[in-house]
Amino acid sequence: MAVLSQVNVPLSNLRAITIVIVVAFHSVLPYLASQPADPFPFDAPPYRWIAFPILDSQRWFGFDLFCAWQDVSLMSLMFLLAGLFTPSSLGRKGPRTYTLERSWRIGLPFVFAVGVLSPLAYFASYRLTAADPSFSAFWQHWRALPMWPAGPQWFLWQIFLLGAVAAALHAFAPHWLRALSTLVARVADRPLMFFIALAALSALAYVPLAMAFTPWEWTFLGPFSFQLSRPLHYVVYFFAGFAIGSHEHSILRPDGPLARHWLAWLAAAIASMSVWGGFTSLTLPEWQASAPLFRLASALAFPVASAAAALCLLAICLRLLQSRDRLLDSLSSNAYSIYLLHYAVVVWLQYALLDVDLNAIGKATIVFAAALAASLAASAGIKIGVRALVSRHSEPQDERAIANQPR
């Protein structure tokens, strides 16, 4: 089975753009106009501070539109990218070595993020409503929670699990993966057909769960959390990425029809997002109390908007970001570490700016720029330290393999 074997510059740049969007998304959350005026109580269900640790008095509705777009598209794209590079890793290492290395590169960081970084970030949220703002009091309240919030790192355990499933299929049922790759290869020059198939499969995976559980509800089992409407939707995107990554000549060619028609995909993304937003607004503020027809229309619009937005960003990067750039290269190669490290920095910066006399755009800009710079610097420093530590005991690491880790 042929796989992507060389670094694709537009896709490397896409990793950089994606991690920038991730940091920007978390940076603007306290300033959404749709959120209540007061911070969420730490000990009371439904524990909405997990998603919105800090709420500031300064708000701007433009951030609501940005976050709505990213809620529809960003995580789907990240699962697709995680799947995209899996065939290459499996082909080089084999299922056993691949799974063992994923345990080290994803499992161990997940444990560290859950055990250290997540409590560190949410300590700031606790202080907003606490009678006793000390860390010891926070730790008592934290241990009393019915879950162990993982923050954005919930993504890690899910891609680890999906990677393990892919490795098992590679070892014991490779014909299933070959059949999937063959199907996607047939639409290599027909991105519209790929879009229709992706949206249709996503609808089958998403709509029944959204209608049953609402699009927003989460469930928790200790540090393992997931959005009840989306687990199968993310499975679709992961294995769609896997199928694309199994072929050198996929729809992601920089000179292919997807890239050439990036403006059309941009228009489709804006139109489908507007439709989803319009239908979804009819289901607010209470999903279950809204008309069933409105709920169904909103649920059906989500897979279309998600697929269009993901393909739009892919098309733009394939068409417009074909050249290497030092900053984008740095962001791309450090994207995984930035993802792990940025959240605590973001939350504490938002906390520090609460009493600063500045508008929402100004605060969000400071948080975003400082968090991205600090996370990038910390990632680069850690990487240098680790290389120096292991250089005497192992061969130099494959830079391409590091860059191709999921984000």
BELGICOR-V543029 format. One record per backbone hydrogen bond with DSSP energy under -1.0 kcal/mol. NH is the residue of the N-H (numbers start at 1). CO is the residue of the C=O. If there is no record, write none. Layout:
NH:CO + NH:CO
This chain:
4:245 + 12:8 + 13:9 + 14:10 + 15:11 + 16:12 + 17:13 + 18:14 + 19:15 + 20:16 + 21:17 + 22:18 + 23:19 + 24:20 + 25:21 + 26:22 + 27:23 + 28:24 + 31:28 + 32:29 + 35:32 + 47:44 + 50:47 + 51:48 + 52:48 + 56:30 + 60:31 + 63:60 + 65:61 + 66:62 + 67:63 + 68:64 + 69:65 + 70:66 + 71:67 + 72:68 + 73:69 + 74:70 + 77:73 + 78:74 + 79:75 + 80:76 + 81:77 + 82:78 + 83:79 + 84:80 + 85:81 + 89:85 + 90:86 + 91:87 + 92:88 + 93:89 + 94:90 + 98:94 + 99:95 + 100:96 + 101:97 + 102:98 + 103:99 + 104:100 + 105:101 + 106:102 + 107:102 + 108:103 + 110:106 + 111:107 + 112:108 + 113:109 + 114:110 + 115:111 + 116:112 + 117:112 + 118:113 + 120:116 + 121:117 + 122:118 + 123:119 + 124:121 + 126:122 + 127:123 + 128:125 + 129:126 + 138:134 + 139:135 + 140:136 + 141:137 + 142:138 + 143:139 + 144:140 + 145:142 + 148:222 + 153:150 + 154:151 + 155:152 + 156:153 + 158:154 + 159:155 + 160:156 + 161:157 + 162:158 + 163:159 + 164:160 + 165:161 + 166:162 + 167:163 + 168:164 + 169:165 + 170:166 + 171:167 + 172:168 + 173:169 + 176:173 + 178:174 + 179:175 + 180:176 + 181:177 + 182:178 + 183:179 + 184:180 + 185:181 + 186:182 + 187:184 + 188:185 + 190:187 + 194:190 + 195:191 + 196:192 + 197:193 + 198:194 + 199:195 + 200:196 + 201:197 + 202:198 + 203:199 + 204:200 + 205:201 + 206:202 + 207:203 + 210:206 + 211:207 + 212:208 + 213:209 + 214:210 + 219:226 + 221:224 + 224:221 + 226:219 + 228:217 + 230:227 + 234:230 + 235:231 + 236:232 + 237:233 + 238:234 + 239:235 + 240:236 + 241:237 + 242:238 + 243:239 + 244:240 + 245:241 + 247:244 + 250:248 + 256:253 + 260:256 + 261:257 + 262:259 + 265:261 + 266:262 + 267:263 + 268:264 + 269:265 + 270:266 + 271:267 + 272:268 + 273:269 + 274:270 + 275:271 + 276:272 + 277:273 + 278:274 + 279:275 + 280:276 + 281:277 + 283:280 + 290:287 + 295:291 + 296:292 + 297:293 + 298:294 + 299:295 + 300:296 + 301:297 + 302:298 + 305:301 + 306:302 + 307:303 + 308:304 + 309:305 + 310:306 + 311:307 + 312:308 + 313:309 + 314:310 + 315:311 + 316:312 + 317:313 + 318:314 + 319:315 + 320:316 + 321:317 + 329:325 + 330:326 + 331:327 + 332:328 + 333:329 + 334:330 + 335:332 + 338:334 + 339:335 + 340:336 + 341:337 + 342:338 + 346:342 + 347:343 + 348:344 + 349:345 + 350:346 + 351:347 + 352:348 + 353:349 + 354:351 + 356:353 + 358:356 + 363:359 + 364:360 + 365:361 + 366:362 + 367:363 + 368:364 + 369:365 + 370:366 + 371:367 + 372:368 + 373:369 + 374:370 + 375:371 + 376:372 + 377:373 + 378:374 + 379:375 + 380:376 + 381:377 + 382:378 + 383:379 + 384:380 + 385:381 + 386:382 + 387:383 + 388:384 + 389:385 + 390:386 + 391:387 + 393:390 + 394:390 + 402:398 + 403:399 + 404:400 + 405:402
